[in-house]
Amino acid sequence: MSKQMWKAGNMLYPLPVVMVSCEREGEKPNIITVAWSGTICTNPAMVSISIRKERYSYDIIKESGMFVINLVNDKIVKAADWCGVRSGRDYDKFKEMGLTRADGSVPGMPLIKESPVNIECEVKEIKELGSHDMFIAAVKNVWADEKYMDEKGKFHLNESGLVTYSHGEYFGLGKRYGKFGYSVKK
């Protein structure tokens, strides 16, 4: 075996690329690009995102108790990267990236219209973990772009050009190898 042992670190790749939008009442909405996100429960539907305390969006989300996870596709991946390296303290990210703020189901839930899926979230718990704190949230609503739905109402998310992040680089989803349960199907 020819492998090197490295110190403990995160090497769980690829990850979904998501832009998290948030808003304080009376202020401009903000976007933070997050790589540490994921599903944590099906019923009830719950997700998590992890953010460093010093990030501009951290206090907005902590105070408002709400955020929106916006999936990223090939059409908005450059905006996702830009929103991940620029601070909302200094920029109006929606304006700078030409993104459209859409109203969610309640005030304080700004959707990114160009995203194929927007997931409205309500913070239930914040876990202090170290470099990042984890926001555990209940999914309140999911918005799906109708242009990826067929005439029977089936949503074709995998045709939206979703982007993943792996070891510092962005990749589009590639070849399909099967579907859930294909390994045991007769």
C-alpha positions in Angstrom: 0.0 0.0 0.0 1.4 3.4 -1.0 -0.5 6.0 1.0 0.5 8.9 3.2 -1.0 9.6 6.6 -1.9 13.2 7.2 -3.0 15.1 10.3 -6.7 15.1 11.1 -8.6 17.3 8.7 -11.7 17.6 6.6 -11.4 15.6 3.4 -15.0 14.7 2.9 -15.5 15.8 -0.8 -17.3 16.6 -3.0 -19.7 19.0 -1.2 -22.7 20.9 -2.6 -21.9 24.6 -3.3 -24.6 26.7 -1.7 -25.2 30.4 -1.3 -26.9 31.2 1.9 -29.0 34.4 1.9 -30.1 36.3 5.0 -31.4 39.6 5.9 -31.9 41.9 9.0 -35.0 43.9 9.0 -34.5 47.3 7.4 -31.0 46.4 6.0 -29.8 45.1 2.6 -29.9 41.3 2.2 -26.6 39.4 2.2 -25.2 36.2 0.6 -22.5 34.0 2.1 -21.2 31.0 0.1 -21.0 28.0 2.4 -19.3 24.6 1.8 -20.2 23.2 5.2 -23.9 22.4 4.7 -25.9 19.2 4.7 -29.1 17.3 5.4 -29.3 16.0 9.0 -32.9 14.7 9.2 -35.7 13.7 6.9 -38.7 13.9 9.2 -38.8 16.6 10.3 -36.8 18.0 7.4 -33.7 19.6 8.9 -30.4 20.9 7.6 -27.2 22.4 8.9 -24.8 25.1 7.9 -21.5 26.0 9.6 -20.2 29.5 9.7 -17.2 31.2 11.3 -18.3 33.7 14.0 -16.4 36.6 12.4 -18.3 36.3 9.1 -20.8 39.2 8.4 -23.7 36.8 7.9 -23.1 35.0 11.3 -24.8 37.7 13.4 -27.5 38.3 10.9 -28.5 34.7 11.0 -28.1 34.4 14.7 -30.3 37.5 15.4 -33.0 36.8 12.7 -33.1 33.0 13.3 -33.6 32.5 9.5 -31.7 31.9 6.3 -32.2 30.5 2.9 -30.0 27.8 1.3 -29.8 28.5 -2.5 -28.4 25.7 -4.6 -25.8 26.7 -7.1 -25.7 25.7 -10.8 -23.3 26.5 -13.6 -25.1 29.8 -14.4 -24.3 31.3 -11.0 -21.1 29.5 -9.9 -19.0 32.6 -10.5 -21.3 34.6 -8.3 -21.1 31.9 -5.6 -17.3 32.1 -5.7 -17.3 35.9 -5.5 -19.8 35.9 -2.6 -17.5 33.6 -0.8 -14.4 35.8 -1.0 -16.1 39.3 -0.5 -17.8 40.5 2.6 -21.3 41.9 2.8 -19.9 44.5 5.2 -18.3 46.1 2.1 -20.6 45.1 -0.8 -24.3 44.7 -1.8 -23.7 41.2 -3.1 -27.1 40.9 -4.9 -26.3 44.2 -6.8 -22.6 43.4 -7.5 -23.4 40.0 -8.9 -26.6 40.9 -10.8 -28.6 38.5 -8.7 -32.4 39.0 -8.1 -33.7 39.1 -4.6 -37.1 37.4 -4.5 -39.4 37.4 -1.5 -39.7 34.1 0.4 -42.7 33.1 2.4 -42.0 35.5 5.2 -40.0 38.7 5.6 -36.3 38.0 6.2 -36.2 35.0 3.9 -34.6 36.5 0.7 -34.5 34.0 -2.1 -31.9 34.1 -5.0 -34.2 34.0 -8.0 -31.5 32.5 -10.3 -31.0 29.5 -8.1 -32.8 26.3 -9.1 -33.8 25.5 -5.5 -34.3 27.7 -2.5 -34.7 26.2 0.9 -36.2 28.4 3.6 -34.8 27.5 7.1 -35.6 28.4 10.7 -32.7 28.1 13.2 -33.5 25.7 16.0 -30.1 25.4 17.6 -26.5 26.8 17.3 -23.7 24.5 18.3 -20.3 26.0 19.1 -17.8 23.6 17.6 -14.5 25.5 17.2 -13.5 27.3 14.0 -17.2 27.2 12.9 -20.5 27.2 14.7 -23.2 24.9 13.3 -26.7 26.3 12.7 -29.2 23.5 12.9 -32.4 24.5 11.2 -35.9 23.2 10.3 -36.8 23.4 6.7 -39.9 25.6 6.4 -40.4 25.7 2.6 -38.7 24.7 -0.6 -39.0 26.6 -3.8 -38.3 24.9 -7.1 -37.7 26.6 -10.4 -40.5 25.5 -12.8 -38.3 25.5 -15.8 -36.9 22.2 -14.6 -40.3 20.6 -14.3 -41.8 18.4 -17.1 -45.5 18.4 -18.2 -46.3 15.7 -15.6 -44.9 17.9 -12.7 -41.7 15.9 -12.2 -38.8 18.0 -11.1 -35.5 17.3 -13.0 -33.0 18.9 -10.6 -30.1 17.0 -12.1 -30.7 18.8 -15.4 -30.1 22.2 -13.8 -26.3 22.1 -14.0 -25.6 21.7 -10.2 -22.1 22.5 -9.0 -20.0 20.7 -6.4 -16.9 21.8 -4.5 -14.0 19.5 -4.1 -10.6 20.3 -2.6 -10.6 24.0 -3.6 -12.2 23.6 -7.0 -15.8 23.7 -8.5 -17.1 20.9 -10.7 -20.4 20.3 -12.5 -22.1 17.0 -11.8 -21.1 14.4 -14.3 -21.9 10.9 -15.5 -24.9 9.1 -13.9 -24.0 5.6 -12.6 -27.4 4.4 -11.5 -30.2 5.4 -9.2 -31.1 4.5 -5.6 -31.5 0.8 -5.2 -30.1 -0.2 -8.6 -27.5 -2.5 -7.1 -30.1 -4.9 -5.8 -32.8 -4.5 -8.5 -33.4 -7.6 -10.6 
